[in-house]
């Protein structure tokens, strides 16, 4: 039960972070383009990031395909690592959302099988047995 709560809370935080970021990228276009250039990235990356952030959230929440959902987790992981690295390198203090996102992403990914009917083939945490096997029980 705790893993289900951990999954949904961490997934909500992760998805809200990505939706808020995509919204900011849409509403503050010039500022975001300048910030990207200041971090050493091309300005046109804004449009790409808006698209993949929204699609990543949709893939994780809808879970139409477990492989697509796991791919979205991987893409978000690399994006957050790059964001963390870029902000640390720029010394602008903007790394805190990336740290929060990384923590939420790791918790969400590790607890996803406890909360979702479609299970990922990459469980890193052992599942809790539905019943204990007693000596003499038939397998």
Residue pairs with C-beta under 8 A, 6 or more apart in sequence:
3 111
3 114
3 115
3 125
4 111
4 114
4 115
6 107
6 111
6 114
7 107
7 108
7 111
7 112
7 114
7 115
7 116
8 115
10 103
10 104
10 105
10 107
10 108
10 111
11 60
11 61
11 104
11 108
11 112
13 100
13 104
14 60
14 76
14 101
14 104
14 105
14 108
15 57
15 60
15 61
17 97
17 100
17 101
17 104
18 53
18 54
18 56
18 57
18 76
18 101
19 53
19 54
19 57
21 49
21 53
21 97
22 49
22 50
22 53
22 54
24 32
25 32
25 46
25 49
25 50
25 53
26 50
29 46
32 46
33 43
33 46
34 43
36 42
36 43
36 45
36 46
37 43
38 90
38 92
39 86
39 87
39 89
39 90
40 86
40 89
40 90
41 86
49 79
52 75
52 79
55 72
56 72
56 75
56 76
57 72
59 65
59 68
59 69
59 71
59 72
60 69
60 72
60 73
60 108
63 69
63 116
63 118
66 118
66 119
66 120
66 121
69 112
69 120
70 120
70 122
73 105
73 108
73 109
76 101
76 105
77 102
77 105
80 98
80 101
80 102
80 105
81 98
81 102
83 95
83 97
83 98
83 101
84 95
84 98
84 99
84 102
87 93
87 94
87 95
87 98
88 95
109 124
110 124
110 125
111 125
112 120
113 119
113 120
113 123
113 125
113 127
114 125
114 127
114 128
133 139
